[in-house]
């Protein structure tokens, strides 16, 4: 279950309680849920951005490996091409 799904679940639980919206406590609970919802969306956006950056880093690593292969060839004994 993702963070946004968990927040939606909590929001549903609160809505199901049929609380009096005029009470201060209920206003605070709803404000906290709104904040959680905003934070969950931010986390989701960050995770998507991280996935994009991770893919780009993988591509750069692969390209660098190709450049090293072209530059050093198969008889590289400098230690930079070891798989360790």
Order of alpha helices (4+ residues) and beta strands (2+ residues): alpha-alpha
